[in-house]
């Protein structure tokens, strides 16, 4: 292996490790949760962390990993030493965030908010994000009864 290839592996492994550490610290995501949300298998992520790959990671997987964690793929591409030969797709601006959601996110990063409160905020958000959605006709019946 060339020195350049080894340096790229180390740089990408460092990028992936930091992304995982941040997901654990700020979102309390396990490796399984990161895998589920990014669509990249735990085995692949573990190989990336170890620098245990013979050929470059697939660009689509790198993009999926980054987007699932809210990171810029350009940072990962830079770690891999890739130049973007193709023009970047224009990404639409995200919709405006609900002010209540912004307030919760601010509380999650506020050092004056207790860990216990942050835990409860995360658990509530998780519950709401992944609870089953009621069929439309059931919701309408509930409104008519009220």
C-alpha positions in Angstrom: 0.0 0.0 0.0 1.3 3.4 -0.9 1.8 6.1 1.7 -0.8 8.3 0.1 -3.4 5.4 0.1 -2.7 4.8 3.8 -3.0 8.5 4.6 -6.4 8.6 2.9 -7.6 5.6 4.8 -6.5 7.2 8.1 -8.1 10.6 7.2 -11.4 8.9 6.2 -11.3 6.6 9.3 -10.9 9.7 11.5 -13.8 11.5 9.7 -16.1 8.5 10.3 -15.0 8.0 13.9 -15.7 11.7 14.7 -19.1 11.5 13.0 -20.0 8.4 15.0 -18.7 10.0 18.3 -20.8 13.1 17.6 -23.9 11.0 16.8 -23.5 9.2 20.1 -22.9 12.3 22.1 -25.5 14.7 20.7 -28.2 12.3 19.6 -27.5 9.2 21.8 -27.5 7.0 18.6 -25.9 3.6 18.8 -24.0 2.1 15.9 -27.2 0.2 15.0 -29.2 3.4 14.9 -26.5 5.2 12.8 -26.7 2.2 10.4 -30.5 2.3 10.2 -30.6 6.1 9.6 -27.9 6.2 7.0 -28.6 3.0 5.2 -25.0 1.9 5.5 -24.4 -1.4 7.2 -22.6 -1.6 10.5 -20.0 -3.9 8.9 -19.2 -1.3 6.3 -19.0 1.5 8.8 -16.7 -0.7 11.0 -14.5 -1.4 8.0 -14.3 2.4 7.3 -13.4 3.1 11.0 -10.6 0.4 10.8 -9.4 1.6 7.4 -10.0 -2.0 6.3 -10.9 -1.6 2.6 -9.1 -2.6 -0.5 -10.9 -0.3 -2.9 -12.4 3.1 -2.2 -15.8 3.3 -0.6 -18.7 3.7 -3.0 -19.6 7.4 -3.3 -23.3 6.7 -2.9 -22.7 5.0 0.5 -20.4 7.9 1.6 -23.2 10.4 0.6 -25.9 8.3 2.4 -23.7 8.1 5.5 -23.1 11.9 5.5 -26.7 12.9 4.8 -28.1 10.5 7.4 -25.9 12.3 10.0 -26.5 15.8 8.6 -22.9 16.2 7.4 -21.5 17.5 4.2 -20.3 14.8 1.9 -17.7 17.3 0.6 -15.8 16.8 3.9 -15.8 13.0 3.5 -14.7 13.4 -0.1 -11.9 15.7 0.9 -10.7 13.1 3.5 -10.7 10.5 0.7 -8.8 12.8 -1.6 -11.6 12.9 -4.2 -12.2 15.8 -6.5 -15.8 16.3 -7.4 -15.6 15.8 -11.2 -19.3 16.2 -11.6 -21.2 19.4 -10.9 -23.0 19.3 -7.6 -26.7 19.0 -7.8 -28.4 22.1 -6.4 -29.9 21.1 -3.2 -33.2 22.8 -2.4 -33.3 25.0 0.7 -34.7 23.1 3.7 -38.2 24.1 4.7 -38.3 26.6 7.6 -38.1 24.9 11.0 -40.9 25.1 13.5 -40.0 27.5 16.2 -40.9 25.0 18.9 -38.5 22.5 17.4 -35.8 25.1 17.2 -36.3 25.8 20.9 -35.9 22.1 21.7 -32.7 21.9 19.7 -31.3 24.9 21.5 -32.1 23.3 24.9 -30.3 20.1 23.7 -27.1 22.0 23.2 -27.4 24.4 26.1 -24.8 23.6 28.7 -27.1 25.0 31.5 -29.8 22.3 30.8 -29.4 19.2 32.9 -28.6 15.8 31.3 -31.8 14.5 32.7 -33.9 17.1 30.9 -31.9 16.5 27.7 -32.6 12.8 28.0 -36.4 13.4 28.4 -36.4 15.8 25.4 -34.6 13.2 23.2 -36.9 10.4 24.4 -40.0 12.4 23.7 -38.7 13.4 20.2 -37.9 9.7 19.5 -41.3 8.6 20.6 -43.0 11.2 18.4 -40.8 10.6 15.4 -41.3 6.8 15.3 -44.8 6.2 16.6 -47.1 4.6 14.1 -49.1 7.1 12.1 -52.9 6.7 12.4 -54.7 6.1 9.1 -56.4 9.3 7.8 -60.0 7.9 8.3 -59.3 7.2 12.0 -58.0 10.7 12.6 -61.2 12.2 10.9 -63.4 10.1 13.1 -61.6 11.4 16.2 -62.2 15.0 15.2 -65.9 14.3 14.5 -66.4 12.8 17.9 -64.8 15.8 19.6 
